Amino acid sequence: MHRALKRAVSILSAAFLVTGILGGCGSSGTTAAVNDQTASSATTTVEADHKAEVTLVSFAGKMLTVDYEGKEYTLDISKAIINTNVMHSGDKLIIYYDGELSDDTSKFTVISVENTNVEMDDSNEIVGTLEEITMNSITIRTNDGRVITFNANNAEHSFSYGVNEGNWVTVIYDGQLNGTDTTNLAVTKIHDEDTEHVKQVKAQTTIEDVNDTVYALEYTYVRSSYMMASEVVGSLEAGQQVQRTGHCNNGWDRIIYDGKDAYVYGRLLTTNPNEVGMKGSYSSLSQKVNIKSLSETVYAKADANVREGYSTASKSIGALKAGSSVTRTGICDNGWSRIDYNGRDAFVYSDLLTTKNPNSEVQGVTITAVNETVYAVTDANVRESFSVDSKAVGALHFGENVVRTGICSNGWSRIIYNNKDAYVNSDLISKTNPVEVKVVKIYVTKGYAWAVTDANVRESFSAESKAIGLLKQGEGIEVTGVTDNNWTRVNYNGKVGYIHVDLLTSTNPNPPAPTKA
């Protein structure tokens, strides 16, 4: 709570400019011990004619609205000393003032304000998916369908998975949230750490079945689940058509991609193909952003969208893969960076960039940067460095997931563990969740099939398995079996391969001409 209160000080200091200590009207006045924020942290004695215990109704800028003995008064505190770290609607305040309380603020002067609730821990948090983030605010969607916009001025930001729509985020704030009303809340931190609270909220995600055709509004990644930390299984180009099969209550949509279920954030899809390319055109930035010009090489710490403007509301024009390098040409004062992208100005969120090359060589070991979710296939020690001789700093349990940020040439992987770099043996982790592995039955059959479209031949019965070849549309292939998860086993150049059943037909599209009698 200390950090939250410390941050709230900066918020209130900006709102309440303390110009000095006003003298009292006589020695008979009430004495208040207050903190003079303009001078030092020492205690200062101030004299005032009156003292009143009031209830805070609301505050805006330098004006407080309070309830005193059943009547509301508006107080001008521009010349008052604010002896409190944070104030919320409903707090019990003590005000010291000269003159007489009146509807006319010119008839009294507020000398100081104290908050009797200041020691209470009023910190709360809420989890949702990111809808939009601007210079001053963040909007999230919660599982109960609320879309809530918070004032994010002076809040600490910490993002590991990128600032993109659909990212699960936690907003930590002081005060009481009523529905979607964030009046008088003070946001202290916004992060996307995968805490136990976040995991509980994710587990409450529900999906409503639908069946319609949709189009990608812009270039976007397709993921294996309804969260930004899940594996990227492909991408959609702007205008690309897909079949949508479900609406998630957290804002994501389920689609059919490469013959299986996958997920895209719902705001990136539309049922109207005429809207393609229009996303962000209606969300212009309302405030001027200052950009400090420079020229330096930076690297993507994670997969990151490249946008036309310095806001998530602006159009995505491409993406940087984790570890890729670009030239940064400017730093914006709203947390974004201007880069040279294919010969044009574009923008990436600065927290996703670093001047340190993540593709590094340490003690003769080459580390190649990646950004992907992996799972422990058994209980595994997490170590300080890429060696069994290094200190163990923790452990992963079977099925537990972490973000892998680098693959070492000596068989180890760099991961994020407790928000720090750590290492685990690569043989003990996998991109496939072992908890979700299912036994697949293969029924032996003999026959022939033809490709209804260009089809990848894979080394296993999964869209994630390696492609070992391509069967062109109309080409035939020998069939040796069928799995119970809708894949066909084939003989591909003398090797066992697999093609999804939807990509094959048992009817020869080019049958031989009948022989004349």
Secondary structure by P-SEA (a helix, b strand, c coil): caaaaaaaaaaaaaaccccbbbbcccccccccccccccccccbbbbbbcbbbbbbbccccccbbbbbcccbbbbbbcccbbbccccccccbbbbbbbccccccccccccccbbbbcccccccbbbbbbccccccccbbbbbcccccccccccccbbbbbccccccccbbbbbbccccccccccccccccccccccaaaaaaaaabbbbbbbbbbbbcccccccccccccccccccccccbbbbbcccccccbbbbbccccccccccccccccccccccccccccccbbbbbbbbbbbbbbcccccccccccccccccccccccbbbbbcccccccbbbbbccccccccccccccccccccccccbbbbbbbbbbbcccbbbbcccccccccccccccccbbbbbcccccccbbbbbccccccccccccccccccccbbbbbbbbbbbbbbbcccccccccccccccccccccccbbbbbccccccbbbbbbcccccccccccccccccccccccccc
